[in-house]
């Protein structure tokens, strides 16, 4: 299966037993930071923090050299600098990251059409049908790692297993720049000693609940009666986790996978107390989210907002929509309503808008808003301008001169942090 190599990783040797496998999880290593090093080799081997240099933004990604000091994605840059004061702060270049991501995904698809992209830097591959052309799953994983390094100039880690859940766990354990193969007949052995926190889908709160009941390893969870788990986690989560702990995961690689959500958020240069400014920013963020929805051919069935206060306390509010939409006007209206339900007890540091419950565009026959046709024409014109001239080519009149009137607001809202 694998062995420790002195770096904290667990990796497999060449030619490791890969019987009963066929699912790969491939994850780029410190993706944003790796692309920055690719473009500027003088950064190699140095602690790098990807984020705005003002200290008020959050870390989008960090090199492994910075992570050794405790720097993590989504951490405030100011905190990251305190942990690693000699780190280099590099502003993010999201268009460049997307371009490299496209290149990497094309490499994956050259081995199999069954590719499920989870995020900008990771994907599942079903290679069971690619054996005749490329060899066993373990061999394919080695070929993919080599091509990503040779053609894209970055490294990746690969988990090879019988199921998606185990493959994802294996890739995480093999990081960075490693490969771990878990043969089908050793799945339970592999899972048993792992902490419940390592399970895909177990967050900090669920882990705390489980550990509070003495359930610390996946073997502990597997041996716990379902009724006990259900009382702790609820019926749905209990059944799902109990099955995963037994190595049961029937999920297929979904080649037409739709993103579960699309979001944009921003950290203000200085904390904001002006409610009207917050409302305006929600509408601007909603427009950016809507552009991405329409590009992806999907609509939102729900809207959520995130508000982070000056003391870093964070709250979210969400609302289901009676009719799915890909219009920024509609998303912005709901986001502003949600803001009205929030007690703004202190100044706001960060605000975000998320479109969720996504579905293919046109899947609903409802038409509850008569004026939607007008907004579709307006926002369609916006899409045309963006495709020809780039983001920011067209904006609402209310946003003109905004940078001069409100220097506390960043010019460009950012997408979420690097997933690695």
C-alpha positions as CSV (number, residue, x, y, z in Angstrom):
1,X,0.0,0.0,0.0
2,X,2.5,2.7,1.1
3,X,5.2,3.7,3.5
4,X,6.3,6.7,5.4
5,X,9.2,8.5,3.7
6,X,10.4,10.8,6.5
7,X,8.5,13.8,5.3
8,X,5.1,13.1,7.0
9,X,3.8,11.6,3.7
10,X,2.6,8.1,3.1
11,X,3.5,7.1,-0.4
12,X,3.5,4.0,-2.6
13,X,6.6,2.5,-4.3
14,X,6.7,1.9,-8.1
15,X,4.7,-1.2,-9.0
16,X,2.6,-1.2,-5.9
17,X,-0.4,-3.5,-5.8
18,X,-3.3,-1.6,-7.4
19,X,-5.7,-4.5,-7.8
20,X,-9.3,-3.6,-7.3
21,X,-8.8,0.1,-8.0
22,X,-9.8,2.4,-10.8
23,X,-10.6,5.8,-9.3
24,X,-7.9,8.5,-9.1
25,X,-8.1,11.7,-7.2
26,X,-5.5,14.2,-8.5
27,X,-4.7,17.4,-6.5
28,X,-2.2,20.1,-7.4
29,X,0.3,20.9,-4.7
30,X,-0.1,24.5,-3.3
31,X,-1.5,25.4,-6.7
32,X,-1.6,29.2,-6.6
33,X,1.9,29.4,-5.0
34,X,3.2,26.8,-7.5
35,X,2.1,28.8,-10.5
36,X,3.7,31.9,-9.0
37,X,7.0,30.0,-8.7
38,X,6.6,28.8,-12.3
39,X,6.3,32.3,-13.5
40,X,9.1,33.7,-11.2
41,X,11.7,31.0,-10.4
42,X,13.4,33.3,-7.9
43,X,10.5,32.5,-5.6
44,X,11.5,28.8,-5.4
45,X,12.1,27.4,-2.0
46,X,10.9,30.6,-0.3
47,X,7.9,31.1,2.0
48,X,5.2,32.6,-0.2
49,X,1.8,34.0,0.9
50,X,-0.7,34.6,-1.9
51,X,-2.9,37.5,-1.0
52,X,-3.2,41.3,-1.0
53,X,-0.3,43.0,0.7
54,X,-2.5,45.4,2.7
55,X,-2.7,42.8,5.6
56,X,-6.5,43.0,5.8
57,X,-7.2,40.4,3.1
58,X,-7.1,36.6,3.7
59,X,-4.6,34.1,2.4
60,X,-5.6,32.6,-0.9
61,X,-2.8,30.0,-0.8
62,X,0.6,29.5,0.7
63,X,3.7,27.6,-0.3
64,X,4.8,24.6,1.8
65,X,7.7,26.7,3.1
66,X,5.2,29.1,4.6
67,X,2.8,26.3,5.8
68,X,5.6,25.0,8.1
69,X,5.1,28.1,10.2
70,X,1.3,27.5,10.5
71,X,0.1,29.7,7.6
72,X,-3.1,28.3,6.1
73,X,-5.6,29.3,3.4
74,X,-8.4,31.7,4.5
75,X,-6.3,33.0,7.4
76,X,-6.0,36.8,7.6
77,X,-2.9,37.9,5.9
78,X,-2.0,40.0,9.0
79,X,-2.0,36.8,11.1
80,X,0.0,34.9,8.5
81,X,2.7,37.6,8.5
82,X,2.9,37.4,12.3
83,X,3.5,33.6,12.0
84,X,6.0,33.9,9.2
85,X,7.3,37.5,9.1
86,X,10.0,36.8,6.5
87,X,7.4,35.5,4.0
88,X,7.0,37.1,0.6
89,X,3.5,38.5,-0.1
90,X,2.5,37.9,-3.7
91,X,-0.7,39.3,-5.1
92,X,-3.0,36.7,-6.8
93,X,-3.2,36.3,-10.5
94,X,-6.5,34.4,-10.9
95,X,-6.6,34.5,-14.7
96,X,-3.2,32.8,-14.8
97,X,-4.3,30.2,-12.4
98,X,-7.4,29.4,-14.5
99,X,-5.2,29.1,-17.6
100,X,-2.9,26.5,-16.0
101,X,-6.0,24.7,-14.6
102,X,-7.4,24.3,-18.1
103,X,-4.0,22.9,-19.3
104,X,-4.0,20.4,-16.4
105,X,-7.5,19.2,-17.0
106,X,-6.8,18.7,-20.7
107,X,-3.9,16.4,-19.6
108,X,-6.4,14.4,-17.5
109,X,-8.8,14.1,-20.4
110,X,-6.1,12.8,-22.7
111,X,-6.1,9.6,-20.5
112,X,-9.9,9.3,-20.0
113,X,-13.0,11.2,-20.8
114,X,-14.3,10.4,-17.3
115,X,-13.0,13.5,-15.5
116,X,-14.9,15.2,-12.7
117,X,-13.4,18.6,-11.9
118,X,-14.0,19.4,-8.2
119,X,-12.3,22.8,-8.2
120,X,-9.6,24.8,-10.0
121,X,-6.9,22.4,-8.9
122,X,-8.3,18.9,-8.3
123,X,-10.4,16.3,-10.1
124,X,-11.5,12.7,-9.9
125,X,-10.7,10.4,-12.9
126,X,-12.3,7.0,-13.6
127,X,-9.5,5.1,-15.5
128,X,-11.1,1.6,-15.4
129,X,-11.7,1.8,-19.1
130,X,-8.2,3.1,-20.0
131,X,-6.2,0.0,-19.0
132,X,-5.8,-1.3,-22.6
133,X,-4.3,2.0,-23.8
134,X,-2.3,3.1,-20.7
135,X,-1.9,0.2,-18.3
136,X,-3.0,-0.3,-14.7
137,X,-4.5,2.6,-12.5
138,X,-1.2,2.9,-10.7
139,X,0.7,3.2,-13.9
140,X,-1.7,5.8,-15.3
141,X,-1.3,7.8,-12.1
142,X,2.5,7.8,-12.6
143,X,2.1,8.9,-16.2
144,X,-0.3,11.8,-15.2
145,X,2.1,13.0,-12.5
146,X,5.0,13.0,-15.0
147,X,3.0,14.9,-17.7
148,X,1.7,17.5,-15.3
149,X,5.2,18.2,-14.2
150,X,6.7,18.2,-17.7
151,X,4.0,20.1,-19.5
152,X,2.5,22.4,-16.8
153,X,5.6,22.8,-14.8
154,X,4.0,22.0,-11.4
155,X,3.5,19.0,-9.2
156,X,0.5,17.0,-8.1
157,X,-0.4,14.3,-5.7
158,X,-2.5,11.3,-6.6
159,X,-4.7,8.9,-4.6
160,X,-5.5,5.6,-6.3
161,X,-8.3,3.5,-4.8
162,X,-11.6,1.6,-5.4
163,X,-13.8,4.6,-4.4
164,X,-13.8,8.4,-4.6
165,X,-13.8,8.8,-0.8
166,X,-10.7,6.6,-0.3
167,X,-8.9,8.1,-3.4
168,X,-9.3,11.6,-2.0
169,X,-8.1,10.6,1.5
170,X,-5.1,8.9,-0.2
171,X,-4.1,11.9,-2.2
172,X,-4.2,14.1,0.9
173,X,-1.9,11.7,2.8
174,X,0.6,11.6,0.0
175,X,1.1,15.3,-0.3
176,X,3.2,17.0,-1.5
177,X,4.3,15.5,-4.8
178,X,3.4,11.9,-3.9
179,X,1.2,9.0,-4.9
180,X,-0.6,6.5,-2.6
181,X,-2.3,3.4,-3.9
182,X,-4.9,1.6,-1.8
183,X,-5.7,-1.8,-3.3
184,X,-9.4,-2.8,-3.0
185,X,-8.8,-5.6,-0.6
186,X,-6.9,-3.3,1.9
187,X,-9.5,-0.6,2.0
188,X,-10.8,-1.4,5.5
189,X,-7.2,-1.7,6.8
190,X,-6.3,1.7,5.3
191,X,-9.4,3.4,6.7
192,X,-9.4,1.9,10.2
193,X,-6.4,3.7,11.7
194,X,-7.3,7.1,10.2
195,X,-8.8,9.8,12.4
196,X,-12.5,10.6,11.8
197,X,-11.3,14.2,10.9
198,X,-9.6,12.8,7.8
199,X,-12.9,11.6,6.3
200,X,-14.2,13.6,3.4
201,X,-17.2,15.6,4.6
202,X,-16.4,15.5,8.3
203,X,-15.9,19.1,9.4
204,X,-14.5,20.4,12.7
205,X,-17.9,20.6,14.4
206,X,-18.9,17.0,13.4
207,X,-15.4,15.8,14.4
208,X,-15.7,17.5,17.8
209,X,-19.1,15.8,18.4
210,X,-17.7,12.4,17.5
211,X,-14.5,12.7,19.5
212,X,-16.6,13.9,22.5
213,X,-18.3,10.5,22.3
214,X,-14.9,8.6,22.1
215,X,-15.2,8.1,18.4
216,X,-11.7,9.1,17.3
217,X,-10.8,6.8,14.4
218,X,-12.7,5.5,11.4
219,X,-12.6,2.1,13.0
220,X,-14.3,3.5,16.1
221,X,-17.0,5.0,13.8
222,X,-17.4,1.7,11.9
223,X,-17.9,-0.1,15.2
224,X,-20.5,2.4,16.6
225,X,-24.1,1.3,16.3
226,X,-26.1,3.4,13.8
227,X,-28.6,4.6,16.4
228,X,-25.8,6.1,18.5
229,X,-24.4,7.9,15.5
230,X,-27.8,9.1,14.5
231,X,-28.4,10.7,17.9
232,X,-25.1,12.5,17.5
233,X,-25.2,13.6,13.9
234,X,-28.7,13.0,12.5
235,X,-30.0,10.2,10.4
236,X,-28.6,11.3,7.0
237,X,-25.1,12.0,8.1
238,X,-25.0,8.9,10.3
239,X,-25.9,6.6,7.4
240,X,-23.5,8.3,5.0
241,X,-20.5,8.2,7.3
242,X,-21.2,4.7,8.5
243,X,-21.2,3.5,4.9
244,X,-18.0,5.4,4.1
245,X,-16.3,3.9,7.2
246,X,-17.1,0.4,5.8
247,X,-15.5,1.4,2.5
248,X,-18.9,1.7,0.7
249,X,-19.1,4.6,-1.7
250,X,-21.2,4.1,-4.8
251,X,-20.7,7.6,-6.2
252,X,-19.6,7.6,-9.8
253,X,-17.3,10.1,-11.5
254,X,-19.6,12.7,-12.9
255,X,-18.3,14.2,-16.1
256,X,-21.1,16.8,-16.3
257,X,-20.8,17.8,-12.7
258,X,-22.3,21.2,-11.9
259,X,-20.6,23.4,-9.3
260,X,-22.5,23.2,-6.0
261,X,-22.1,27.0,-5.6
262,X,-20.5,30.1,-7.1
263,X,-19.4,32.9,-4.9
264,X,-17.5,36.2,-4.7
265,X,-16.4,38.0,-1.6
266,X,-14.2,41.0,-0.7
267,X,-12.3,42.2,2.3
268,X,-12.6,46.0,2.8
269,X,-9.4,48.1,3.1
270,X,-11.0,49.6,6.3
271,X,-13.9,48.3,8.3
272,X,-17.3,49.5,6.9
273,X,-20.3,50.7,9.0
274,X,-22.2,52.4,6.2
275,X,-25.2,50.1,5.5
276,X,-25.9,51.7,2.1
277,X,-22.3,51.0,1.0
278,X,-22.7,47.4,2.1
279,X,-26.0,47.1,0.1
280,X,-24.3,48.5,-2.9
281,X,-21.4,46.1,-2.6
282,X,-23.8,43.1,-2.3
283,X,-25.3,44.2,-5.7
284,X,-21.9,44.5,-7.3
285,X,-20.9,41.1,-6.0
286,X,-24.2,39.6,-7.2
287,X,-23.4,40.9,-10.7
288,X,-20.1,39.1,-10.7
289,X,-21.7,35.9,-9.4
290,X,-24.4,36.1,-12.1
291,X,-21.8,36.5,-14.9
292,X,-20.2,33.2,-13.8
293,X,-23.6,31.5,-13.6
294,X,-24.5,32.5,-17.1
295,X,-21.0,31.5,-18.4
296,X,-21.6,28.1,-16.9
297,X,-25.1,27.7,-18.2
298,X,-26.6,27.3,-14.7
299,X,-29.1,29.1,-12.4
300,X,-29.2,29.5,-8.7
301,X,-32.0,28.0,-6.6
302,X,-30.8,29.8,-3.5
303,X,-28.7,32.8,-2.4
304,X,-26.5,33.2,0.7
305,X,-24.5,36.0,2.1
306,X,-21.4,36.0,4.4
307,X,-20.7,38.9,6.8
308,X,-17.4,39.0,8.8
309,X,-17.2,41.6,11.5
310,X,-14.1,43.5,12.7
311,X,-13.5,41.0,15.4
312,X,-13.5,38.2,12.8
313,X,-16.9,36.8,14.0
314,X,-18.6,35.5,10.8
315,X,-22.3,34.8,10.1
316,X,-24.1,33.6,7.1
317,X,-27.7,33.9,6.0
318,X,-29.4,32.0,3.1
319,X,-32.7,31.9,1.3
320,X,-34.2,29.5,-1.2
321,X,-35.7,31.1,-4.3
322,X,-39.2,30.5,-5.6
323,X,-37.8,30.5,-9.1
324,X,-34.1,29.8,-10.1
325,X,-32.3,32.7,-11.6
326,X,-29.0,33.7,-13.2
327,X,-29.7,37.5,-13.0
328,X,-27.5,39.7,-10.9
329,X,-30.5,42.0,-10.2
330,X,-32.5,39.1,-8.6
331,X,-29.5,37.7,-6.7
332,X,-28.7,41.2,-5.4
333,X,-32.2,41.9,-4.2
334,X,-32.3,38.7,-2.2
335,X,-28.8,39.4,-0.8
336,X,-29.8,42.8,0.3
337,X,-32.9,41.4,2.0
338,X,-30.7,38.9,3.8
339,X,-28.4,41.7,5.0
340,X,-31.5,43.3,6.5
341,X,-31.9,40.3,8.8
342,X,-28.4,40.7,10.2
343,X,-27.7,42.7,13.3
344,X,-24.8,44.9,12.3
345,X,-23.4,45.1,15.8
346,X,-20.1,46.4,14.7
347,X,-18.2,47.4,11.5
348,X,-17.9,44.9,8.7
349,X,-14.5,43.6,7.5
350,X,-15.6,41.2,4.7
351,X,-18.8,40.6,2.8
352,X,-19.7,37.9,0.3
353,X,-22.5,36.6,-2.0
354,X,-23.0,33.0,-2.9
355,X,-25.3,31.4,-5.5
356,X,-26.2,27.9,-4.4
357,X,-28.5,24.9,-5.3
358,X,-27.3,25.3,-8.8
359,X,-29.1,23.6,-11.7
360,X,-29.0,23.7,-15.5
361,X,-30.4,26.9,-17.0
362,X,-33.9,26.7,-18.3
363,X,-34.8,23.6,-16.1
364,X,-37.7,25.5,-14.5
365,X,-40.9,26.5,-16.3
366,X,-41.9,29.1,-13.8
367,X,-41.9,32.8,-14.6
368,X,-42.8,34.7,-11.5
369,X,-41.2,38.1,-12.4
370,X,-42.6,39.8,-15.5
371,X,-39.7,42.2,-15.7
372,X,-37.1,39.5,-15.9
373,X,-37.1,39.7,-19.7
374,X,-35.9,43.3,-19.5
375,X,-33.1,42.4,-17.0
376,X,-32.1,39.5,-19.2
377,X,-31.6,41.8,-22.1
378,X,-29.6,44.3,-20.0
379,X,-27.4,41.6,-18.4
380,X,-27.0,39.9,-21.8
381,X,-25.5,43.1,-23.1
382,X,-23.2,43.1,-20.0
383,X,-22.0,39.5,-20.9
384,X,-21.3,40.6,-24.5
385,X,-19.2,43.5,-23.3
386,X,-17.3,41.4,-20.8
387,X,-16.5,38.8,-23.4
388,X,-15.2,41.5,-25.8
389,X,-13.4,43.9,-23.4
390,X,-12.9,42.0,-20.2
391,X,-14.3,42.2,-16.6
392,X,-15.2,45.7,-15.6
393,X,-15.8,47.0,-19.1
394,X,-19.4,47.8,-18.2
395,X,-20.8,48.6,-14.8
396,X,-23.9,50.1,-13.2
397,X,-24.1,53.9,-13.2
398,X,-24.3,53.8,-9.4
399,X,-20.8,52.3,-9.3
400,X,-19.1,55.0,-11.4
401,X,-16.6,56.9,-9.4
402,X,-16.9,54.4,-6.6
403,X,-13.1,54.0,-6.1
404,X,-12.7,57.7,-5.5
405,X,-15.8,58.0,-3.2
406,X,-15.0,54.8,-1.2
407,X,-11.3,54.0,-1.1
408,X,-12.0,51.3,1.5
409,X,-13.6,49.1,-1.1
410,X,-11.3,46.9,-3.3
411,X,-11.6,47.4,-7.0
412,X,-12.1,43.8,-7.9
413,X,-14.0,41.2,-5.8
414,X,-12.1,37.9,-5.4
415,X,-13.3,34.4,-5.8
416,X,-12.8,31.9,-2.9
417,X,-9.4,30.7,-1.7
418,X,-7.3,28.0,-3.3
419,X,-8.8,24.6,-2.3
420,X,-5.5,22.8,-1.6
